């Protein structure tokens, strides 16, 4: 998984809705491991946020 793959998924609209939040989170995790660039700011803003998890 590299930056080009994440960009392609967004550009070709291979995922939509709440799945874009998942893609954003996945890219952040892969970037932390050093395999790609972090997602650009705002790439996960237009979909519903996950809810219902345990409080931190």
C-alpha positions in Angstrom: 0.0 0.0 0.0 1.4 3.3 -1.0 0.3 6.9 -1.5 -0.5 6.3 -5.2 -3.0 3.5 -4.2 -4.9 5.7 -1.8 -4.9 8.6 -4.3 -6.3 6.2 -7.0 -9.1 4.9 -4.7 -10.2 8.5 -4.1 -9.7 9.7 -7.7 -11.6 6.8 -9.2 -14.3 6.9 -6.5 -13.8 3.2 -5.7 -15.3 3.8 -2.2 -18.0 6.2 -1.0 -19.7 7.5 2.1 -18.5 6.3 5.5 -16.0 4.0 3.8 -13.9 7.1 3.0 -13.4 7.6 6.7 -12.1 4.1 6.9 -9.8 4.8 4.0 -8.6 8.0 5.7 -7.9 6.1 8.9 -6.2 3.2 7.1 -3.9 5.7 5.2 -3.0 7.4 8.5 -2.0 4.0 10.0 0.0 3.0 6.9 1.7 6.4 7.0 2.7 5.9 10.6 4.3 2.6 9.6 6.3 4.6 7.0 4.8 3.1 3.8 3.1 6.1 2.4 2.4 9.8 2.9 -0.3 10.8 5.4 -3.7 11.7 3.9 -4.2 15.3 2.9 -6.2 17.4 5.3 -10.0 17.2 4.6 -10.0 13.9 2.7 -12.4 12.3 5.2 -14.7 15.2 6.1 -17.8 14.6 3.9 -19.0 11.3 5.2 -20.6 10.2 8.4 -18.5 9.6 11.5 -18.4 6.3 13.3 -20.2 6.3 16.6 -21.1 4.0 19.4 -17.7 2.9 20.6 -16.6 2.7 24.2 -15.7 6.0 25.8 -12.0 6.8 26.2 
